Amino acid sequence: MKVPNKRGYFGQFGGKFIPETLTCCLQELEDTYKKVKNDKKFNEEVAYYLKEYAGRPTSLYFADNLSKLLGMKVYLKREDLLHTGAHKINNAIGQILLAKFMGKKRIIAETGAGQHGVAVATVASLFGYPCEVYMGEEDIRRQRMNVFRMKILGARVIPVKSGSRTLKDACSQAIRDWVTNVGDTYYLIGSTVGPYPYPLIVRDFQAVIGQESRRQILKKEGRLPDYLVACVGGGSNSLGLFYPFFNDKGVKFIGVEAGGFGLSGFNAASLIKGRVGVLHGAKSYVLQDKFGQIKNAHSIAAGLDYPAVGPEHAFYKSMNRARYTAVTDKCAIKGFNLLSQVEGIIPALESSHAVYYLKKLAKKAAGKIVLVCLSGRGDKDLEIVQEYINKRAKGQGARGKGNREKKGERR
Ligand SMILES: *Cc1c(COP(=O)(O)O)cnc(C)c1O
């Protein structure tokens, strides 16, 4: 079976659920992408910027202290060492070169917490493109620093005032812009989500994570790892790591979703708690209420706070190629502290979910080789962690306010 198939389906997931006016843009994108995918010059240019600008290859670091503590061999794929501090730059570089190849004159993007917006603003600055980033008013308020960062980089941040004034409204607004200006505008999506061919394009640009890891572990251990572990938001760092190992049947994939306040409260565990539905142009697992309305997601990690997941993960789940689990906010903070204190590496709160999961895995994987994607660095999260710890200290618990905030958004 060819995956994705001609219509953009990974098994029963994916596809393009789009207004008719977008059909031609997506077709143009698909045709161009097919052309450049095997184009030597294009790939050389991507490789050049990944190396010279972003800092690839990233190291595969043997975490000796953590390994001793957990009784297994833990390797960290250090995407946190990249320029701008996370894996998102891999995709941003790939897609902006695609935009250049297509002769587009303007870049637009949507952003939730602002991390993807910053990556896009960065490459737009590098390649001299005007760049407009749609962001919900509510997110603008909560993520002032990233808004400022984007402005410094020369991007225009457009506040979105509709709906819940968060990521999904920003997405809809960006799509509206794209429909209107498709002739000269490139829409740069940040994860393995959206209508086909985006999930494929983003996964391919992130696959460098897994390709490097495979070479590196073979060199260091002379064999493939037993487990790959990565956090799952939209799914791009995890698929980037997993995909190049797809045919290595002995390598188990574990995707760690955001358990938020717990699996019976607000969370962002779409694969575990969601049902099959359509969001932002693709069929996948979506968090929804009994009427099929999209639920608000919650995670302490802004990058995981999304009520759906990339269709390729839904496909892996359906064929049992990957196993999905969830780690709560509280445990993510423990993972954050653990890696900071044992290895001197402060992980992003997103990656901290994967780090914490290692403690659970250690119980059944003694002596095994485990390769973890450290998708980003934690500097951006220090304030959030501090706030969390302060609230705990006051005995109020971080969940009180968080819950209220979320309920507020729903109104
Ligand atoms: C955005 C982000 C994620 C989640 O996105 P994926 O597409 O699931 O990888 C994870 N880690 C970091 C550091 C991020 O910025």
PDBQT file of the ligand as one rigid body, heavy atoms in Angstrom, charges set to zero:
ROOT
HETATM    1  C1  LIG A 501       5.856  22.918  18.687  1.00  0.00    +0.000 C 
HETATM    2  C2  LIG A 501       6.677  22.048  19.549  1.00  0.00    +0.000 A 
HETATM    3  C3  LIG A 501       6.358  20.694  19.794  1.00  0.00    +0.000 A 
HETATM    4  C4  LIG A 501       5.107  20.041  19.295  1.00  0.00    +0.000 C 
HETATM    5  O1  LIG A 501       4.926  19.995  17.931  1.00  0.00    +0.000 OA
HETATM    6  P1  LIG A 501       5.097  18.671  17.081  1.00  0.00    +0.000 P 
HETATM    7  O2  LIG A 501       4.657  19.067  15.727  1.00  0.00    +0.000 OA
HETATM    8  O3  LIG A 501       4.229  17.608  17.697  1.00  0.00    +0.000 OA
HETATM    9  O4  LIG A 501       6.525  18.286  17.139  1.00  0.00    +0.000 OA
HETATM   10  C5  LIG A 501       7.209  19.938  20.563  1.00  0.00    +0.000 A 
HETATM   11  N1  LIG A 501       8.332  20.476  21.095  1.00  0.00    +0.000 NA
HETATM   12  C6  LIG A 501       8.665  21.756  20.895  1.00  0.00    +0.000 A 
HETATM   13  C7  LIG A 501       9.911  22.273  21.525  1.00  0.00    +0.000 C 
HETATM   14  C8  LIG A 501       7.858  22.585  20.116  1.00  0.00    +0.000 A 
HETATM   15  O5  LIG A 501       8.209  23.871  19.929  1.00  0.00    +0.000 OA
ENDROOT
TORSDOF 0
